[in-house]
């Protein structure tokens, strides 16, 4: 892993979410792993994957585009978490913990998008 990428707190949060997501996925009955489980794990894994891909891009517009994809995956993950909770597949404490981490990750991702965009604006504007 690129040491600089690993220093990004938003990326570390996303990896932690993916780990928690994997724990939830593997605890689901096999019949649910192939439906809601697949959708959930793809969304949660996609957050960190898109941050990593954006981080590795050279041009700021490419970077921001992948960060936007990560933000979309984050919102999709919120949706799947809500459904997992409503369908009583995870308990409230797990749901609350996931939601809290997703909210924190979302704030940090928005800050990363803003910071990346600001670094590209010429000084005279």
N, CA, C and O atoms as a Tinker XYZ file with bonds, in Angstrom:
   500  protein
     1  N      0.845000   -1.181000    0.000000    73     2
     2  CA     0.000000    0.000000    0.000000    64     1     3
     3  C      0.886000    1.238000    0.000000    63     2     4     5
     4  O      1.901000    1.291000    0.693000    81     3
     5  N      0.488000    2.226000   -0.784000    73     3     6
     6  CA     1.191000    3.491000   -0.835000    64     5     7
     7  C      1.117000    4.149000    0.536000    63     6     8     9
     8  O      0.032000    4.341000    1.084000    81     7
     9  N      2.265000    4.489000    1.082000    73     7    10
    10  CA     2.309000    5.052000    2.430000    64     9    11
    11  C      1.534000    6.356000    2.520000    63    10    12    13
    12  O      0.875000    6.594000    3.532000    81    11
    13  N      1.584000    7.197000    1.520000    73    11    14
    14  CA     0.857000    8.461000    1.536000    64    13    15
    15  C     -0.646000    8.227000    1.546000    63    14    16    17
    16  O     -1.365000    8.900000    2.285000    81    15
    17  N     -1.130000    7.299000    0.751000    73    15    18
    18  CA    -2.557000    6.977000    0.734000    64    17    19
    19  C     -3.000000    6.489000    2.104000    63    18    20    21
    20  O     -4.066000    6.873000    2.587000    81    19
    21  N     -2.202000    5.659000    2.722000    73    19    22
    22  CA    -2.521000    5.140000    4.045000    64    21    23
    23  C     -2.543000    6.210000    5.125000    63    22    24    25
    24  O     -3.095000    5.990000    6.203000    81    23
    25  N     -1.950000    7.363000    4.849000    73    23    26
    26  CA    -1.969000    8.465000    5.800000    64    25    27
    27  C     -3.246000    9.285000    5.722000    63    26    28    29
    28  O     -3.522000   10.085000    6.616000    81    27
    29  N     -4.026000    9.099000    4.670000    73    27    30
    30  CA    -5.293000    9.830000    4.548000    64    29    31
    31  C     -6.319000    9.238000    5.511000    63    30    32    33
    32  O     -6.660000    8.059000    5.415000    81    31
    33  N     -6.804000   10.051000    6.428000    73    31    34
    34  CA    -7.767000    9.554000    7.408000    64    33    35
    35  C     -9.044000    9.047000    6.741000    63    34    36    37
    36  O     -9.615000    8.043000    7.169000    81    35
    37  N     -9.490000    9.741000    5.693000    73    35    38
    38  CA   -10.713000    9.319000    5.011000    64    37    39
    39  C    -10.539000    7.926000    4.406000    63    38    40    41
    40  O    -11.476000    7.128000    4.409000    81    39
    41  N     -9.364000    7.636000    3.895000    73    39    42
    42  CA    -9.091000    6.312000    3.339000    64    41    43
    43  C     -9.069000    5.259000    4.443000    63    42    44    45
    44  O     -9.630000    4.176000    4.278000    81    43
    45  N     -8.426000    5.569000    5.564000    73    43    46
    46  CA    -8.395000    4.621000    6.682000    64    45    47
    47  C     -9.808000    4.339000    7.204000    63    46    48    49
    48  O    -10.126000    3.202000    7.551000    81    47
    49  N    -10.658000    5.377000    7.259000    73    47    50
    50  CA   -12.051000    5.167000    7.661000    64    49    51
    51  C    -12.767000    4.247000    6.680000    63    50    52    53
    52  O    -13.523000    3.364000    7.084000    81    51
    53  N    -12.525000    4.459000    5.389000    73    51    54
    54  CA   -13.171000    3.637000    4.362000    64    53    55
    55  C    -12.727000    2.176000    4.465000    63    54    56    57
    56  O    -13.543000    1.270000    4.292000    81    55
    57  N    -11.463000    1.943000    4.741000    73    55    58
    58  CA   -10.965000    0.573000    4.902000    64    57    59
    59  C    -11.597000   -0.061000    6.146000    63    58    60    61
    60  O    -11.977000   -1.231000    6.123000    81    59
    61  N    -11.705000    0.700000    7.210000    73    59    62
    62  CA   -12.364000    0.207000    8.411000    64    61    63
    63  C    -13.825000   -0.141000    8.165000    63    62    64    65
    64  O    -14.325000   -1.144000    8.675000    81    63
    65  N    -14.507000    0.687000    7.381000    73    63    66
    66  CA   -15.894000    0.398000    7.002000    64    65    67
    67  C    -15.978000   -0.897000    6.203000    63    66    68    69
    68  O    -16.877000   -1.712000    6.411000    81    67
    69  N    -15.038000   -1.075000    5.294000    73    67    70
    70  CA   -15.027000   -2.296000    4.483000    64    69    71
    71  C    -14.825000   -3.527000    5.366000    63    70    72    73
    72  O    -15.439000   -4.569000    5.135000    81    71
    73  N    -13.970000   -3.404000    6.370000    73    71    74
    74  CA   -13.757000   -4.521000    7.301000    64    73    75
    75  C    -15.036000   -4.835000    8.078000    63    74    76    77
    76  O    -15.413000   -5.998000    8.220000    81    75
    77  N    -15.705000   -3.787000    8.582000    73    75    78
    78  CA   -16.970000   -3.997000    9.294000    64    77    79
    79  C    -18.023000   -4.584000    8.354000    63    78    80    81
    80  O    -18.800000   -5.461000    8.731000    81    79
    81  N    -18.025000   -4.073000    7.118000    73    79    82
    82  CA   -18.962000   -4.584000    6.122000    64    81    83
    83  C    -18.751000   -6.055000    5.849000    63    82    84    85
    84  O    -19.714000   -6.805000    5.688000    81    83
    85  N    -17.495000   -6.477000    5.795000    73    83    86
    86  CA   -17.183000   -7.886000    5.559000    64    85    87
    87  C    -17.683000   -8.755000    6.702000    63    86    88    89
    88  O    -18.198000   -9.851000    6.482000    81    87
    89  N    -17.526000   -8.257000    7.927000    73    87    90
    90  CA   -18.029000   -8.995000    9.086000    64    89    91
    91  C    -19.547000   -9.187000    8.997000    63    90    92    93
    92  O    -20.067000  -10.262000    9.293000    81    91
    93  N    -20.234000   -8.139000    8.590000    73    91    94
    94  CA   -21.700000   -8.229000    8.433000    64    93    95
    95  C    -22.047000   -9.192000    7.306000    63    94    96    97
    96  O    -22.912000  -10.055000    7.456000    81    95
    97  N    -21.372000   -9.036000    6.189000    73    95    98
    98  CA   -21.640000   -9.885000    5.024000    64    97    99
    99  C    -21.476000  -11.364000    5.366000    63    98   100   101
   100  O    -22.339000  -12.180000    5.041000    81    99
   101  N    -20.371000  -11.705000    6.018000    73    99   102
   102  CA   -20.105000  -13.120000    6.314000    64   101   103
   103  C    -21.044000  -13.671000    7.390000    63   102   104   105
   104  O    -21.193000  -14.886000    7.519000    81   103
   105  N    -21.672000  -12.789000    8.157000    73   103   106
   106  CA   -22.615000  -13.259000    9.175000    64   105   107
   107  C    -24.015000  -13.488000    8.616000    63   106   108   109
   108  O    -24.861000  -14.086000    9.281000    81   107
   109  N    -24.260000  -13.015000    7.401000    73   107   110
   110  CA   -25.578000  -13.203000    6.784000    64   109   111
   111  C    -25.753000  -14.646000    6.328000    63   110   112   113
   112  O    -24.780000  -15.306000    5.963000    81   111
   113  N    -26.989000  -15.138000    6.348000    73   111   114
   114  CA   -27.241000  -16.453000    5.754000    64   113   115
   115  C    -26.855000  -16.435000    4.272000    63   114   116   117
   116  O    -26.966000  -15.405000    3.608000    81   115
   117  N    -26.404000  -17.573000    3.765000    73   115   118
   118  CA   -25.952000  -17.651000    2.364000    64   117   119
   119  C    -26.998000  -17.118000    1.391000    63   118   120   121
   120  O    -26.650000  -16.466000    0.406000    81   119
   121  N    -28.264000  -17.385000    1.654000    73   119   122
   122  CA   -29.311000  -16.918000    0.735000    64   121   123
   123  C    -29.352000  -15.400000    0.667000    63   122   124   125
   124  O    -29.686000  -14.840000   -0.377000    81   123
   125  N    -29.021000  -14.729000    1.755000    73   123   126
   126  CA   -29.029000  -13.267000    1.761000    64   125   127
   127  C    -27.705000  -12.680000    1.292000    63   126   128   129
   128  O    -27.653000  -11.527000    0.862000    81   127
   129  N    -26.631000  -13.470000    1.372000    73   127   130
   130  CA   -25.346000  -12.993000    0.854000    64   129   131
   131  C    -25.437000  -12.742000   -0.652000    63   130   132   133
   132  O    -24.767000  -11.852000   -1.175000    81   131
   133  N    -26.244000  -13.507000   -1.330000    73   131   134
   134  CA   -26.342000  -13.400000   -2.786000    64   133   135
   135  C    -27.380000  -12.391000   -3.235000    63   134   136   137
   136  O    -27.654000  -12.283000   -4.430000    81   135
   137  N    -27.959000  -11.657000   -2.314000    73   135   138
   138  CA   -28.910000  -10.606000   -2.684000    64   137   139
   139  C    -28.475000   -9.307000   -2.015000    63   138   140   141
   140  O    -27.615000   -8.596000   -2.535000    81   139
   141  N    -29.057000   -9.002000   -0.884000    73   139   142
   142  CA   -28.732000   -7.750000   -0.196000    64   141   143
   143  C    -27.261000   -7.707000    0.213000    63   142   144   145
   144  O    -26.648000   -6.640000    0.199000    81   143
   145  N    -26.698000   -8.837000    0.570000    73   143   146
   146  CA   -25.299000   -8.884000    0.994000    64   145   147
   147  C    -24.345000   -8.446000   -0.101000    63   146   148   149
   148  O    -23.425000   -7.667000    0.151000    81   147
   149  N    -24.556000   -8.944000   -1.323000    73   147   150
   150  CA   -23.687000   -8.561000   -2.440000    64   149   151
   151  C    -23.761000   -7.062000   -2.713000    63   150   152   153
   152  O    -22.737000   -6.413000   -2.926000    81   151
   153  N    -24.969000   -6.517000   -2.707000    73   151   154
   154  CA   -25.140000   -5.086000   -2.963000    64   153   155
   155  C    -24.440000   -4.254000   -1.888000    63   154   156   157
   156  O    -23.756000   -3.276000   -2.187000    81   155
   157  N    -24.624000   -4.662000   -0.636000    73   155   158
   158  CA   -24.023000   -3.946000    0.478000    64   157   159
   159  C    -22.495000   -3.995000    0.419000    63   158   160   161
   160  O    -21.844000   -2.958000    0.549000    81   159
   161  N    -21.917000   -5.173000    0.227000    73   159   162
   162  CA   -20.462000   -5.290000    0.261000    64   161   163
   163  C    -19.819000   -4.573000   -0.926000    63   162   164   165
   164  O    -18.732000   -4.012000   -0.794000    81   163
   165  N    -20.475000   -4.588000   -2.072000    73   163   166
   166  CA   -19.939000   -3.858000   -3.228000    64   165   167
   167  C    -19.924000   -2.355000   -2.965000    63   166   168   169
   168  O    -18.963000   -1.667000   -3.309000    81   167
   169  N    -20.993000   -1.853000   -2.353000    73   167   170
   170  CA   -21.064000   -0.418000   -2.054000    64   169   171
   171  C    -19.997000   -0.020000   -1.036000    63   170   172   173
   172  O    -19.291000    0.970000   -1.228000    81   171
   173  N    -19.879000   -0.792000    0.047000    73   171   174
   174  CA   -18.936000   -0.422000    1.101000    64   173   175
   175  C    -17.492000   -0.574000    0.623000    63   174   176   177
   176  O    -16.645000    0.241000    0.986000    81   175
   177  N    -17.194000   -1.581000   -0.169000    73   175   178
   178  CA   -15.839000   -1.745000   -0.706000    64   177   179
   179  C    -15.499000   -0.657000   -1.722000    63   178   180   181
   180  O    -14.341000   -0.262000   -1.851000    81   179
   181  N    -16.497000   -0.183000   -2.432000    73   179   182
   182  CA   -16.297000    0.813000   -3.479000    64   181   183
   183  C    -15.859000    2.170000   -2.930000    63   182   184   185
   184  O    -15.198000    2.931000   -3.635000    81   183
   185  N    -16.215000    2.481000   -1.695000    73   183   186
   186  CA   -15.834000    3.774000   -1.118000    64   185   187
   187  C    -14.313000    3.911000   -1.118000    63   186   188   189
   188  O    -13.770000    4.845000   -1.709000    81   187
   189  N    -13.636000    2.990000   -0.462000    73   187   190
   190  CA   -12.175000    3.045000   -0.384000    64   189   191
   191  C    -11.502000    2.837000   -1.730000    63   190   192   193
   192  O    -10.476000    3.453000   -2.018000    81   191
   193  N    -12.078000    1.970000   -2.556000    73   191   194
   194  CA   -11.483000    1.709000   -3.868000    64   193   195
   195  C    -11.465000    2.969000   -4.728000    63   194   196   197
   196  O    -10.482000    3.241000   -5.416000    81   195
   197  N    -12.549000    3.732000   -4.687000    73   195   198
   198  CA   -12.606000    4.965000   -5.480000    64   197   199
   199  C    -11.709000    6.056000   -4.906000    63   198   200   201
   200  O    -11.129000    6.840000   -5.656000    81   199
   201  N    -11.593000    6.110000   -3.589000    73   199   202
   202  CA   -10.650000    7.063000   -2.992000    64   201   203
   203  C     -9.232000    6.716000   -3.443000    63   202   204   205
   204  O     -8.467000    7.601000   -3.828000    81   203
   205  N     -8.884000    5.440000   -3.397000    73   203   206
   206  CA    -7.542000    5.004000   -3.807000    64   205   207
   207  C     -7.293000    5.309000   -5.281000    63   206   208   209
   208  O     -6.229000    5.805000   -5.650000    81   207
   209  N     -8.280000    5.009000   -6.116000    73   207   210
   210  CA    -8.078000    5.263000   -7.547000    64   209   211
   211  C     -7.942000    6.754000   -7.824000    63   210   212   213
   212  O     -7.095000    7.168000   -8.616000    81   211
   213  N     -8.770000    7.557000   -7.176000    73   211   214
   214  CA    -8.662000    9.003000   -7.350000    64   213   215
   215  C     -7.326000    9.535000   -6.867000    63   214   216   217
   216  O     -6.728000   10.406000   -7.499000    81   215
   217  N     -6.864000    9.010000   -5.748000    73   215   218
   218  CA    -5.594000    9.441000   -5.193000    64   217   219
   219  C     -4.449000    9.171000   -6.169000    63   218   220   221
   220  O     -3.484000    9.934000   -6.234000    81   219
   221  N     -4.564000    8.101000   -6.911000    73   219   222
   222  CA    -3.506000    7.731000   -7.843000    64   221   223
   223  C     -3.569000    8.441000   -9.182000    63   222   224   225
   224  O     -2.667000    8.290000  -10.006000    81   223
   225  N     -4.613000    9.208000   -9.407000    73   223   226
   226  CA    -4.724000    9.937000  -10.673000    64   225   227
   227  C     -3.871000   11.191000  -10.648000    63   226   228   229
   228  O     -3.655000   11.794000   -9.596000    81   227
   229  N     -3.386000   11.578000  -11.832000    73   227   230
   230  CA    -2.498000   12.727000  -11.923000    64   229   231
   231  C     -3.269000   14.038000  -11.972000    63   230   232   233
   232  O     -2.922000   14.983000  -11.263000    81   231
   233  N     -4.294000   14.110000  -12.786000    73   231   234
   234  CA    -5.021000   15.362000  -13.002000    64   233   235
   235  C     -6.100000   15.549000  -11.948000    63   234   236   237
   236  O     -6.808000   14.601000  -11.609000    81   235
   237  N     -6.231000   16.752000  -11.435000    73   235   238
   238  CA    -7.171000   17.017000  -10.348000    64   237   239
   239  C     -8.611000   16.700000  -10.732000    63   238   240   241
   240  O     -9.390000   16.267000   -9.882000    81   239
   241  N     -8.984000   16.907000  -12.000000    73   239   242
   242  CA   -10.362000   16.599000  -12.410000    64   241   243
   243  C    -10.630000   15.094000  -12.325000    63   242   244   245
   244  O    -11.720000   14.676000  -11.934000    81   243
   245  N     -9.644000   14.290000  -12.688000    73   243   246
   246  CA    -9.776000   12.833000  -12.530000    64   245   247
   247  C     -9.901000   12.470000  -11.059000    63   246   248   249
   248  O    -10.746000   11.658000  -10.681000    81   247
   249  N     -9.056000   13.074000  -10.230000    73   247   250
   250  CA    -9.096000   12.804000   -8.794000    64   249   251
   251  C    -10.485000   13.087000   -8.240000    63   250   252   253
   252  O    -11.087000   12.237000   -7.585000    81   251
   253  N    -10.985000   14.278000   -8.505000    73   251   254
   254  CA   -12.284000   14.689000   -7.966000    64   253   255
   255  C    -13.394000   13.788000   -8.476000    63   254   256   257
   256  O    -14.308000   13.452000   -7.723000    81   255
   257  N    -13.335000   13.392000   -9.732000    73   255   258
   258  CA   -14.359000   12.514000  -10.293000    64   257   259
   259  C    -14.449000   11.206000   -9.508000    63   258   260   261
   260  O    -15.548000   10.739000   -9.210000    81   259
   261  N    -13.306000   10.613000   -9.171000    73   259   262
   262  CA   -13.319000    9.371000   -8.389000    64   261   263
   263  C    -13.775000    9.622000   -6.958000    63   262   264   265
   264  O    -14.441000    8.777000   -6.361000    81   263
   265  N    -13.422000   10.775000   -6.408000    73   263   266
   266  CA   -13.911000   11.099000   -5.066000    64   265   267
   267  C    -15.433000   11.258000   -5.069000    63   266   268   269
   268  O    -16.098000   10.892000   -4.100000    81   267
   269  N    -15.976000   11.798000   -6.148000    73   267   270
   270  CA   -17.445000   11.876000   -6.284000    64   269   271
   271  C    -18.056000   10.473000   -6.350000    63   270   272   273
   272  O    -19.104000   10.221000   -5.755000    81   271
   273  N    -17.408000    9.575000   -7.067000    73   271   274
   274  CA   -17.896000    8.193000   -7.115000    64   273   275
   275  C    -17.867000    7.567000   -5.721000    63   274   276   277
   276  O    -18.788000    6.844000   -5.342000    81   275
   277  N    -16.809000    7.848000   -4.962000    73   275   278
   278  CA   -16.720000    7.341000   -3.587000    64   277   279
   279  C    -17.877000    7.880000   -2.752000    63   278   280   281
   280  O    -18.460000    7.154000   -1.947000    81   279
   281  N    -18.210000    9.165000   -2.948000    73   279   282
   282  CA   -19.316000    9.759000   -2.195000    64   281   283
   283  C    -20.639000    9.109000   -2.584000    63   282   284   285
   284  O    -21.490000    8.882000   -1.724000    81   283
   285  N    -20.822000    8.810000   -3.859000    73   283   286
   286  CA   -22.030000    8.107000   -4.289000    64   285   287
   287  C    -22.120000    6.726000   -3.660000    63   286   288   289
   288  O    -23.195000    6.313000   -3.225000    81   287
   289  N    -21.010000    6.011000   -3.606000    73   287   290
   290  CA   -20.983000    4.692000   -2.973000    64   289   291
   291  C    -21.274000    4.799000   -1.483000    63   290   292   293
   292  O    -21.928000    3.929000   -0.908000    81   291
   293  N    -20.788000    5.868000   -0.860000    73   291   294
   294  CA   -21.051000    6.075000    0.556000    64   293   295
   295  C    -22.557000    6.213000    0.804000    63   294   296   297
   296  O    -23.091000    5.622000    1.743000    81   295
   297  N    -23.233000    6.988000   -0.032000    73   295   298
   298  CA   -24.683000    7.150000    0.120000    64   297   299
   299  C    -25.418000    5.853000   -0.184000    63   298   300   301
   300  O    -26.424000    5.545000    0.456000    81   299
   301  N    -24.925000    5.090000   -1.155000    73   299   302
   302  CA   -25.532000    3.789000   -1.427000    64   301   303
   303  C    -25.366000    2.877000   -0.212000    63   302   304   305
   304  O    -26.283000    2.137000    0.146000    81   303
   305  N    -24.210000    2.933000    0.409000    73   303   306
   306  CA   -23.952000    2.119000    1.592000    64   305   307
   307  C    -24.909000    2.497000    2.722000    63   306   308   309
   308  O    -25.404000    1.623000    3.434000    81   307
   309  N    -25.172000    3.801000    2.890000    73   307   310
   310  CA   -26.147000    4.235000    3.897000    64   309   311
   311  C    -27.504000    3.588000    3.639000    63   310   312   313
   312  O    -28.180000    3.146000    4.567000    81   311
   313  N    -27.890000    3.540000    2.378000    73   311   314
   314  CA   -29.166000    2.923000    1.999000    64   313   315
   315  C    -29.208000    1.449000    2.398000    63   314   316   317
   316  O    -30.172000    0.991000    3.012000    81   315
   317  N    -28.160000    0.715000    2.045000    73   315   318
   318  CA   -28.131000   -0.715000    2.358000    64   317   319
   319  C    -28.071000   -0.957000    3.858000    63   318   320   321
   320  O    -28.669000   -1.912000    4.353000    81   319
   321  N    -27.356000   -0.101000    4.589000    73   319   322
   322  CA   -27.321000   -0.231000    6.051000    64   321   323
   323  C    -28.711000   -0.057000    6.642000    63   322   324   325
   324  O    -29.118000   -0.808000    7.528000    81   323
   325  N    -29.433000    0.936000    6.146000    73   323   326
   326  CA   -30.786000    1.177000    6.624000    64   325   327
   327  C    -31.668000   -0.036000    6.356000    63   326   328   329
   328  O    -32.450000   -0.437000    7.219000    81   327
   329  N    -31.550000   -0.620000    5.171000    73   327   330
   330  CA   -32.363000   -1.799000    4.858000    64   329   331
   331  C    -31.958000   -2.997000    5.713000    63   330   332   333
   332  O    -32.818000   -3.750000    6.170000    81   331
   333  N    -30.671000   -3.177000    5.928000    73   331   334
   334  CA   -30.217000   -4.271000    6.798000    64   333   335
   335  C    -30.813000   -4.125000    8.198000    63   334   336   337
   336  O    -31.226000   -5.110000    8.810000    81   335
   337  N    -30.853000   -2.905000    8.692000    73   335   338
   338  CA   -31.415000   -2.660000   10.017000    64   337   339
   339  C    -32.938000   -2.858000   10.022000    63   338   340   341
   340  O    -33.477000   -3.530000   10.901000    81   339
   341  N    -33.620000   -2.276000    9.043000    73   339   342
   342  CA   -35.085000   -2.386000    8.983000    64   341   343
   343  C    -35.544000   -3.829000    8.823000    63   342   344   345
   344  O    -36.616000   -4.208000    9.297000    81   343
   345  N    -34.727000   -4.625000    8.155000    73   343   346
   346  CA   -35.073000   -6.040000    7.950000    64   345   347
   347  C    -34.534000   -6.929000    9.069000    63   346   348   349
   348  O    -34.572000   -8.156000    8.985000    81   347
   349  N    -34.032000   -6.277000   10.118000    73   347   350
   350  CA   -33.556000   -6.956000   11.319000    64   349   351
   351  C    -32.413000   -7.936000   11.043000    63   350   352   353
   352  O    -32.331000   -9.007000   11.645000    81   351
   353  N    -31.540000   -7.544000   10.122000    73   351   354
   354  CA   -30.366000   -8.345000    9.802000    64   353   355
   355  C    -29.135000   -7.859000   10.555000    63   354   356   357
   356  O    -28.152000   -8.591000   10.676000    81   355
   357  N    -29.182000   -6.635000   11.059000    73   355   358
   358  CA   -28.164000   -6.108000   11.972000    64   357   359
   359  C    -28.893000   -5.423000   13.116000    63   358   360   361
   360  O    -30.013000   -4.939000   12.949000    81   359
   361  N    -28.257000   -5.384000   14.273000    73   359   362
   362  CA   -28.929000   -4.743000   15.405000    64   361   363
   363  C    -28.634000   -3.241000   15.427000    63   362   364   365
   364  O    -27.793000   -2.746000   14.676000    81   363
   365  N    -29.331000   -2.543000   16.289000    73   363   366
   366  CA   -29.258000   -1.076000   16.335000    64   365   367
   367  C    -27.857000   -0.575000   16.647000    63   366   368   369
   368  O    -27.427000    0.428000   16.078000    81   367
   369  N    -27.144000   -1.238000   17.527000    73   367   370
   370  CA   -25.796000   -0.767000   17.875000    64   369   371
   371  C    -24.859000   -0.837000   16.667000    63   370   372   373
   372  O    -24.044000    0.063000   16.465000    81   371
   373  N    -24.969000   -1.885000   15.876000    73   371   374
   374  CA   -24.147000   -2.003000   14.662000    64   373   375
   375  C    -24.563000   -0.937000   13.652000    63   374   376   377
   376  O    -23.716000   -0.274000   13.053000    81   375
   377  N    -25.858000   -0.781000   13.472000    73   375   378
   378  CA   -26.375000    0.238000   12.552000    64   377   379
   379  C    -25.880000    1.623000   12.961000    63   378   380   381
   380  O    -25.372000    2.372000   12.127000    81   379
   381  N    -26.027000    1.965000   14.241000    73   379   382
   382  CA   -25.606000    3.285000   14.719000    64   381   383
   383  C    -24.111000    3.498000   14.526000    63   382   384   385
   384  O    -23.686000    4.587000   14.138000    81   383
   385  N    -23.312000    2.474000   14.793000    73   383   386
   386  CA   -21.870000    2.572000   14.616000    64   385   387
   387  C    -21.509000    2.790000   13.143000    63   386   388   389
   388  O    -20.682000    3.642000   12.818000    81   387
   389  N    -22.136000    2.013000   12.263000    73   387   390
   390  CA   -21.881000    2.172000   10.825000    64   389   391
   391  C    -22.277000    3.560000   10.353000    63   390   392   393
   392  O    -21.529000    4.213000    9.625000    81   391
   393  N    -23.448000    4.008000   10.766000    73   391   394
   394  CA   -23.935000    5.310000   10.336000    64   393   395
   395  C    -23.015000    6.428000   10.822000    63   394   396   397
   396  O    -22.738000    7.371000   10.080000    81   395
   397  N    -22.544000    6.328000   12.054000    73   395   398
   398  CA   -21.630000    7.329000   12.601000    64   397   399
   399  C    -20.327000    7.364000   11.791000    63   398   400   401
   400  O    -19.822000    8.441000   11.470000    81   399
   401  N    -19.794000    6.204000   11.466000    73   399   402
   402  CA   -18.558000    6.149000   10.686000    64   401   403
   403  C    -18.793000    6.649000    9.260000    63   402   404   405
   404  O    -17.947000    7.346000    8.701000    81   403
   405  N    -19.933000    6.298000    8.674000    73   403   406
   406  CA   -20.259000    6.790000    7.330000    64   405   407
   407  C    -20.382000    8.311000    7.320000    63   406   408   409
   408  O    -19.917000    8.961000    6.384000    81   407
   409  N    -20.995000    8.878000    8.337000    73   407   410
   410  CA   -21.132000   10.338000    8.422000    64   409   411
   411  C    -19.760000   11.000000    8.524000    63   410   412   413
   412  O    -19.497000   11.993000    7.846000    81   411
   413  N    -18.899000   10.462000    9.356000    73   411   414
   414  CA   -17.553000   11.000000    9.512000    64   413   415
   415  C    -16.770000   10.882000    8.209000    63   414   416   417
   416  O    -16.099000   11.823000    7.785000    81   415
   417  N    -16.866000    9.729000    7.588000    73   415   418
   418  CA   -16.178000    9.506000    6.314000    64   417   419
   419  C    -16.704000   10.481000    5.255000    63   418   420   421
   420  O    -15.926000   11.016000    4.464000    81   419
   421  N    -18.003000   10.710000    5.240000    73   419   422
   422  CA   -18.597000   11.634000    4.279000    64   421   423
   423  C    -18.089000   13.061000    4.460000    63   422   424   425
   424  O    -17.792000   13.745000    3.480000    81   423
   425  N    -17.989000   13.507000    5.702000    73   423   426
   426  CA   -17.465000   14.859000    5.963000    64   425   427
   427  C    -16.019000   14.969000    5.488000    63   426   428   429
   428  O    -15.637000   15.959000    4.864000    81   427
   429  N    -15.227000   13.959000    5.783000    73   427   430
   430  CA   -13.822000   13.990000    5.389000    64   429   431
   431  C    -13.659000   13.874000    3.867000    63   430   432   433
   432  O    -12.749000   14.467000    3.287000    81   431
   433  N    -14.526000   13.124000    3.244000    73   431   434
   434  CA   -14.499000   13.005000    1.792000    64   433   435
   435  C    -14.869000   14.339000    1.138000    63   434   436   437
   436  O    -14.238000   14.741000    0.161000    81   435
   437  N    -15.880000   15.023000    1.666000    73   435   438
   438  CA   -16.238000   16.351000    1.153000    64   437   439
   439  C    -15.077000   17.324000    1.306000    63   438   440   441
   440  O    -14.810000   18.123000    0.409000    81   439
   441  N    -14.391000   17.259000    2.437000    73   439   442
   442  CA   -13.230000   18.126000    2.648000    64   441   443
   443  C    -12.118000   17.804000    1.652000    63   442   444   445
   444  O    -11.457000   18.711000    1.144000    81   443
   445  N    -11.909000   16.514000    1.370000    73   443   446
   446  CA   -10.889000   16.117000    0.396000    64   445   447
   447  C    -11.242000   16.653000   -0.995000    63   446   448   449
   448  O    -10.368000   17.128000   -1.720000    81   447
   449  N    -12.508000   16.577000   -1.359000    73   447   450
   450  CA   -12.951000   17.100000   -2.658000    64   449   451
   451  C    -12.701000   18.606000   -2.729000    63   450   452   453
   452  O    -12.178000   19.107000   -3.724000    81   451
   453  N    -13.072000   19.316000   -1.681000    73   451   454
   454  CA   -12.880000   20.776000   -1.665000    64   453   455
   455  C    -11.404000   21.143000   -1.699000    63   454   456   457
   456  O    -11.008000   22.055000   -2.425000    81   455
   457  N    -10.595000   20.450000   -0.927000    73   455   458
   458  CA    -9.161000   20.732000   -0.883000    64   457   459
   459  C     -8.508000   20.447000   -2.235000    63   458   460   461
   460  O     -7.676000   21.225000   -2.701000    81   459
   461  N     -8.879000   19.354000   -2.852000    73   459   462
   462  CA    -8.318000   19.004000   -4.162000    64   461   463
   463  C     -8.687000   20.056000   -5.195000    63   462   464   465
   464  O     -7.857000   20.439000   -6.020000    81   463
   465  N     -9.920000   20.521000   -5.154000    73   463   466
   466  CA   -10.358000   21.559000   -6.091000    64   465   467
   467  C     -9.651000   22.883000   -5.866000    63   466   468   469
   468  O     -9.306000   23.574000   -6.824000    81   467
   469  N     -9.432000   23.241000   -4.612000    73   467   470
   470  CA    -8.767000   24.515000   -4.297000    64   469   471
   471  C     -7.312000   24.527000   -4.714000    63   470   472   473
   472  O     -6.781000   25.580000   -5.066000    81   471
   473  N     -6.665000   23.394000   -4.683000    73   471   474
   474  CA    -5.247000   23.322000   -5.038000    64   473   475
   475  C     -5.022000   23.605000   -6.517000    63   474   476   477
   476  O     -3.891000   23.847000   -6.937000    81   475
   477  N     -6.073000   23.576000   -7.295000    73   475   478
   478  CA    -5.940000   23.734000   -8.731000    64   477   479
   479  C     -6.301000   25.126000   -9.215000    63   478   480   481
   480  O     -6.090000   25.438000  -10.387000    81   479
   481  N     -6.841000   25.974000   -8.342000    73   479   482
   482  CA    -7.261000   27.310000   -8.727000    64   481   483
   483  C     -6.032000   28.211000   -8.752000    63   482   484   485
   484  O     -5.288000   28.268000   -7.774000    81   483
   485  N     -5.811000   28.917000   -9.864000    73   483   486
   486  CA    -4.653000   29.817000   -9.933000    64   485   487
   487  C     -4.715000   30.888000   -8.835000    63   486   488   489
   488  O     -5.800000   31.272000   -8.399000    81   487
   489  N     -3.561000   31.360000   -8.397000    73   487   490
   490  CA    -3.492000   32.327000   -7.298000    64   489   491
   491  C     -4.168000   33.655000   -7.618000    63   490   492   493
   492  O     -4.622000   34.337000   -6.700000    81   491
   493  N     -4.249000   34.042000   -8.874000    73   491   494
   494  CA    -4.809000   35.351000   -9.215000    64   493   495
   495  C     -6.330000   35.335000   -9.307000    63   494   496   497
   496  O     -6.918000   36.355000   -9.668000    81   495
   497  N     -6.978000   34.247000   -9.001000    73   495   498
   498  CA    -8.455000   34.218000   -9.062000    64   497   499
   499  C     -9.047000   34.333000   -7.700000    63   498   500
   500  O    -10.270000   34.327000   -7.555000    81   499
